[in-house]
Amino acid sequence: MNTRKILSGGRVTIPAGLRKKYGIKAGTKIFFKEEKDGIILYPVTAKTIKDGIGFLKHDKGMLKSLMEEKKREREREL
């Protein structure tokens, strides 16, 4: 089990082995899914989207959740 401390600003380092395995590079977007007992992080890469269409069995669907998040980001910028 890999453990990391949360740094200032809520930052956390993803272990190198996991970054390599899942194709996570600087600038990769991460989808956060809140569960009853914790948070699940999914990298949003071209490969994960292509290979795993439908793998995020989210109540509203990944696309809808991402669109809602983008809308919230735009509203915060105003």
DSSP file (Angstrom, degrees, kcal/mol; ACC not computed):
  #  RESIDUE AA STRUCTURE BP1 BP2  ACC     N-H-->O    O-->H-N    N-H-->O    O-->H-N    TCO  KAPPA ALPHA  PHI   PSI    X-CA   Y-CA   Z-CA
    1    1 A M              0   0    0      0, 0.0     2,-0.4     0, 0.0     0, 0.0   0.000 360.0 360.0 360.0 130.3    0.0    0.0    0.0
    2    2 A N        -     0   0    0     13,-0.0     2,-0.4     2,-0.0    12,-0.0  -0.795 360.0-173.2 -93.5 132.9    1.3    3.4   -1.0
    3    3 A T        +     0   0    0     -2,-0.4     2,-0.3     2,-0.0     0, 0.0  -0.963   4.1 179.6-125.4 147.3    0.7    6.3    1.4
    4    4 A R        -     0   0    0     -2,-0.4     2,-0.3    11,-0.0    10,-0.0  -0.968  25.8-119.0-140.4 154.0    1.5   10.0    0.9
    5    5 A K        -     0   0    0     -2,-0.3     2,-0.4     1,-0.0     8,-0.4  -0.691  31.3-113.2 -90.9 148.4    1.0   13.1    2.9
    6    6 A I        -     0   0    0     -2,-0.3     6,-0.2     6,-0.1     2,-0.1  -0.700  36.1-151.6 -79.2 129.3   -1.2   16.0    1.7
    7    7 A L    >   -     0   0    0      4,-3.9     3,-1.6    -2,-0.4     4,-0.3  -0.308  37.6 -57.7 -93.0 179.4    1.0   19.0    1.0
    8    8 A S  G >  S+     0   0    0      1,-0.3     3,-1.0     2,-0.2    -1,-0.2  -0.247 125.8  25.1 -57.7 146.1    0.0   22.7    1.1
    9    9 A G  G 3  S-     0   0    0      1,-0.2    -1,-0.3    -3,-0.1    -2,-0.0   0.592 131.6 -73.6  74.5  10.5   -2.9   23.6   -1.1
   10   10 A G  G <  S+     0   0    0     -3,-1.6    -1,-0.2     1,-0.2    -2,-0.2   0.627  86.6 155.7  80.4  12.5   -4.2   20.0   -1.0
   11   11 A R    <   -     0   0    0     -3,-1.0    -4,-3.9    -4,-0.3     2,-0.3  -0.438  18.2-178.7 -76.2 147.2   -1.5   18.7   -3.3
   12   12 A V        -     0   0    0     -6,-0.2     2,-0.5    -2,-0.1    -6,-0.1  -0.994  24.5-126.4-143.5 143.6   -0.5   15.0   -3.2
   13   13 A T        -     0   0    0     -8,-0.4     3,-0.0    -2,-0.3    -2,-0.0  -0.802  18.2-142.1 -93.3 126.3    2.2   13.1   -5.2
   14   14 A I        -     0   0    0     -2,-0.5     5,-0.1     1,-0.1    -2,-0.0  -0.746  36.2-100.8 -83.0 129.5    1.0   10.0   -7.0
   15   15 A P    >>  -     0   0    0      0, 0.0     4,-2.3     0, 0.0     3,-0.6  -0.163  27.2-119.9 -54.1 143.5    3.7    7.3   -6.9
   16   16 A A  H 3> S+     0   0    0      1,-0.2     4,-2.6     2,-0.2     5,-0.2   0.853 110.7  56.2 -54.5 -41.5    5.8    7.0  -10.0
   17   17 A G  H 3> S+     0   0    0      1,-0.2     4,-2.3     2,-0.2    -1,-0.2   0.888 110.0  44.9 -61.0 -39.8    4.8    3.4  -10.6
   18   18 A L  H <> S+     0   0    0     -3,-0.6     4,-2.2     2,-0.2     6,-0.3   0.886 111.3  53.1 -71.8 -38.6    1.1    4.3  -10.7
   19   19 A R  H  X>S+     0   0    0     -4,-2.3     5,-2.5     1,-0.2     4,-0.6   0.933 113.3  44.0 -60.4 -44.2    1.7    7.3  -12.9
   20   20 A K  H ><5S+     0   0    0     -4,-2.6     3,-0.8     3,-0.2    -2,-0.2   0.933 112.5  51.5 -65.6 -46.3    3.5    5.2  -15.4
   21   21 A K  H 3<5S+     0   0    0     -4,-2.3    -1,-0.2     1,-0.2    -2,-0.2   0.864 119.8  34.7 -59.2 -38.8    1.0    2.3  -15.2
   22   22 A Y  H 3<5S-     0   0    0     -4,-2.2    -1,-0.2    -5,-0.1    -2,-0.2   0.303 109.9-114.4-104.6   8.4   -2.0    4.7  -15.9
   23   23 A G  T <<5 +     0   0    0     -3,-0.8     2,-0.6    -4,-0.6    -3,-0.2   0.825  54.3 164.8  67.9  32.2   -0.3    7.1  -18.2
   24   24 A I      < +     0   0    0     -5,-2.5     2,-0.3    -6,-0.3    -1,-0.2  -0.746   6.0 163.8 -88.7 120.6   -0.6   10.1  -15.8
   25   25 A K    >   -     0   0    0     -2,-0.6     3,-2.5     1,-0.1     2,-0.0  -0.770  50.6 -62.3-126.3 171.6    1.7   13.0  -16.9
   26   26 A A  T 3  S+     0   0    0      1,-0.3     3,-0.1    -2,-0.3    -1,-0.1  -0.348 126.7  23.7 -54.9 130.2    1.9   16.6  -16.0
   27   27 A G  T 3  S+     0   0    0      1,-0.3    -1,-0.3    -3,-0.0     2,-0.2   0.298  85.1 142.4  94.2  -9.1   -1.4   18.2  -17.1
   28   28 A T    <   -     0   0    0     -3,-2.5    -1,-0.3     1,-0.1     2,-0.2  -0.460  50.1-127.4 -65.2 132.7   -3.4   15.0  -17.0
   29   29 A K  E     -A   44   0A   0     15,-0.7    15,-3.3    -2,-0.2     2,-0.4  -0.569  19.2-150.4 -80.9 147.2   -6.9   15.7  -15.7
   30   30 A I  E     -A   43   0A   0     13,-0.2     2,-0.5    -2,-0.2    11,-0.0  -0.975   4.3-144.2-121.8 131.5   -8.2   13.6  -12.8
   31   31 A F  E     -A   42   0A   0     11,-3.7    11,-2.7    -2,-0.4     2,-0.5  -0.844  15.6-152.7 -94.0 124.4  -11.9   12.7  -12.2
   32   32 A F  E     -A   41   0A   0     -2,-0.5     2,-0.5     9,-0.2     9,-0.2  -0.870   9.7-169.9-101.2 125.5  -12.8   12.6   -8.5
   33   33 A K  E     -A   40   0A   0      7,-3.0     7,-2.8    -2,-0.5     2,-0.5  -0.964  14.4-142.7-117.3 120.3  -15.7   10.3   -7.5
   34   34 A E  E     -A   39   0A   0     -2,-0.5     2,-0.2     5,-0.2     5,-0.2  -0.687  22.1-177.3 -84.2 128.5  -17.0   10.6   -4.0
   35   35 A E  E >   -A   38   0A   0      3,-3.4     3,-0.5    -2,-0.5     0, 0.0  -0.690  42.1-100.1-114.6 170.9  -18.0    7.3   -2.4
   36   36 A K  T 3  S+     0   0    0     -2,-0.2     3,-0.1     1,-0.2    -1,-0.1   0.891 122.2  31.0 -58.3 -41.3  -19.5    6.7    1.0
   37   37 A D  T 3  S-     0   0    0      1,-0.1     2,-0.3    -3,-0.0    -1,-0.2   0.352 130.0 -40.0-104.6   5.3  -16.2    5.6    2.5
   38   38 A G  E <   -A   35   0A   0     -3,-0.5    -3,-3.4     2,-0.0     2,-0.4  -0.993  69.0 -60.9 167.6-161.7  -13.7    7.7    0.5
   39   39 A I  E     -A   34   0A   0     -2,-0.3     2,-0.4    -5,-0.2    -5,-0.2  -0.954  31.0-155.2-122.3 136.9  -12.7    9.2   -2.8
   40   40 A I  E     -A   33   0A   0     -7,-2.8    -7,-3.0    -2,-0.4     2,-0.5  -0.944  10.4-153.0-111.3 133.4  -11.8    7.4   -6.0
   41   41 A L  E     -A   32   0A   0     -2,-0.4    -9,-0.2    -9,-0.2   -11,-0.0  -0.915  10.4-173.5-108.9 130.5   -9.5    9.1   -8.5
   42   42 A Y  E     -A   31   0A   0    -11,-2.7   -11,-3.7    -2,-0.5     2,-0.2  -0.987  22.7-130.3-121.2 126.0   -9.6    8.3  -12.2
   43   43 A P  E     -A   30   0A   0      0, 0.0     2,-0.9     0, 0.0   -13,-0.2  -0.545  15.1-142.2 -70.8 139.6   -7.1    9.7  -14.7
   44   44 A V  E     +A   29   0A   0    -15,-3.3   -15,-0.7    -2,-0.2     2,-0.3  -0.812  43.1 146.8-105.3  91.6   -8.9   11.2  -17.8
   45   45 A T     >  -     0   0    0     -2,-0.9     4,-2.3   -17,-0.1     5,-0.2  -0.802  62.5-109.4-119.7 163.1   -6.6   10.2  -20.6
   46   46 A A  H  > S+     0   0    0     -2,-0.3     4,-2.7     1,-0.2     5,-0.2   0.900 120.2  51.5 -57.6 -40.1   -7.3    9.4  -24.3
   47   47 A K  H  > S+     0   0    0      2,-0.2     4,-3.3     1,-0.2     5,-0.3   0.933 109.9  46.5 -64.9 -46.7   -6.4    5.8  -23.5
   48   48 A T  H  > S+     0   0    0      1,-0.2     4,-1.6     2,-0.2    -1,-0.2   0.867 114.7  48.3 -66.7 -33.2   -8.7    5.4  -20.5
   49   49 A I  H  < S+     0   0    0     -4,-2.3     4,-0.3     2,-0.2    -2,-0.2   0.946 117.3  41.2 -69.0 -46.9  -11.6    7.0  -22.4
   50   50 A K  H >< S+     0   0    0     -4,-2.7     3,-0.6    -5,-0.2    -2,-0.2   0.935 123.0  38.0 -65.6 -47.7  -11.1    4.8  -25.4
   51   51 A D  H 3< S+     0   0    0     -4,-3.3    -1,-0.2    -5,-0.2    -3,-0.2   0.762 124.5  37.8 -77.0 -25.5  -10.4    1.6  -23.5
   52   52 A G  T ><  +     0   0    0     -4,-1.6     3,-3.5    -5,-0.3     4,-0.4  -0.009  67.1 162.2-122.7  32.2  -12.9    2.1  -20.7
   53   53 A I  T <  S+     0   0    0     -3,-0.6    -4,-0.1     1,-0.3    -3,-0.1  -0.329  82.7  11.9 -54.5 122.6  -16.0    3.8  -22.2
   54   54 A G  T 3  S+     0   0    0      2,-0.1    -1,-0.3    -2,-0.1    -5,-0.1   0.420  90.9 120.3  89.2  -0.5  -18.6    3.2  -19.6
   55   55 A F    <   +     0   0    0     -3,-3.5     2,-1.2    -7,-0.2    -2,-0.1   0.730  59.5  74.6 -72.0 -18.8  -16.2    2.0  -16.9
   56   56 A L        -     0   0    0     -4,-0.4     2,-2.8     1,-0.1     6,-0.4  -0.744  69.3-166.6 -93.1  92.0  -17.3    4.8  -14.6
   57   57 A K        +     0   0    0     -2,-1.2     2,-0.2     4,-0.1    -1,-0.1  -0.405  26.7 162.3 -78.7  67.3  -20.6    3.5  -13.5
   58   58 A H        -     0   0    0     -2,-2.8     3,-0.2     1,-0.1     4,-0.1  -0.592  51.2-115.6 -89.0 148.7  -21.5    6.9  -12.0
   59   59 A D  S    S+     0   0    0      1,-0.2    -1,-0.1    -2,-0.2     3,-0.1   0.876 115.9  25.6 -51.2 -42.4  -25.1    7.8  -11.3
   60   60 A K  S    S-     0   0    0      1,-0.2     4,-0.3     2,-0.0    -1,-0.2   0.549 118.4-105.6-101.5 -10.0  -25.2   10.5  -13.9
   61   61 A G     >  -     0   0    0     -3,-0.2     4,-2.2     3,-0.1     5,-0.2   0.085  28.2 -91.7  93.5 148.5  -22.4    9.3  -16.2
   62   62 A M  H  > S+     0   0    0     -6,-0.4     4,-2.9     1,-0.2     5,-0.2   0.915 121.7  51.7 -63.5 -46.0  -18.9   10.5  -16.6
   63   63 A L  H  > S+     0   0    0      1,-0.2     4,-2.5     2,-0.2    -1,-0.2   0.929 111.5  46.6 -59.4 -47.0  -19.7   13.0  -19.4
   64   64 A K  H  > S+     0   0    0     -4,-0.3     4,-2.3     1,-0.2    -1,-0.2   0.909 113.6  49.2 -63.1 -41.6  -22.5   14.6  -17.5
   65   65 A S  H  X S+     0   0    0     -4,-2.2     4,-2.3     2,-0.2    -2,-0.2   0.912 112.1  48.1 -63.6 -42.9  -20.4   14.9  -14.4
   66   66 A L  H  X S+     0   0    0     -4,-2.9     4,-2.4     2,-0.2    -2,-0.2   0.882 110.9  51.2 -65.4 -38.2  -17.5   16.4  -16.3
   67   67 A M  H  X S+     0   0    0     -4,-2.5     4,-2.0    -5,-0.2    -2,-0.2   0.900 110.5  48.9 -65.4 -40.3  -19.8   18.9  -18.0
   68   68 A E  H  X S+     0   0    0     -4,-2.3     4,-2.2     2,-0.2    -2,-0.2   0.906 111.2  50.0 -65.0 -41.1  -21.2   19.9  -14.6
   69   69 A E  H  X S+     0   0    0     -4,-2.3     4,-2.3     1,-0.2    -2,-0.2   0.913 109.5  50.9 -63.3 -42.6  -17.7   20.3  -13.2
   70   70 A K  H  X S+     0   0    0     -4,-2.4     4,-2.3     1,-0.2    -1,-0.2   0.889 109.2  51.8 -61.4 -39.6  -16.6   22.5  -16.2
   71   71 A K  H  X S+     0   0    0     -4,-2.0     4,-2.2     1,-0.2    -1,-0.2   0.915 109.3  49.4 -63.0 -43.6  -19.7   24.6  -15.6
   72   72 A R  H  X S+     0   0    0     -4,-2.2     4,-1.9     1,-0.2    -2,-0.2   0.888 109.6  52.5 -62.9 -38.6  -18.8   25.1  -11.9
   73   73 A E  H  X S+     0   0    0     -4,-2.3     4,-1.3     1,-0.2    -2,-0.2   0.918 109.5  48.4 -62.4 -43.8  -15.2   26.0  -13.0
   74   74 A R  H  X S+     0   0    0     -4,-2.3     4,-0.8     1,-0.2     3,-0.2   0.901 110.0  52.0 -63.5 -40.3  -16.5   28.7  -15.4
   75   75 A E  H >< S+     0   0    0     -4,-2.2     3,-0.6     1,-0.2    -1,-0.2   0.859 107.2  52.8 -65.3 -35.0  -18.8   30.1  -12.7
   76   76 A R  H 3< S+     0   0    0     -4,-1.9    -1,-0.2     1,-0.2    -2,-0.2   0.802 103.1  59.0 -68.9 -28.5  -15.9   30.4  -10.3
   77   77 A E  H 3<        0   0    0     -4,-1.3    -1,-0.2    -3,-0.2    -2,-0.2   0.725 360.0 360.0 -73.6 -21.3  -13.9   32.4  -12.9
   78   78 A L    <<        0   0    0     -4,-0.8    -1,-0.2    -3,-0.6    -2,-0.1   0.476 360.0 360.0 -74.4 360.0  -16.6   35.1  -13.1
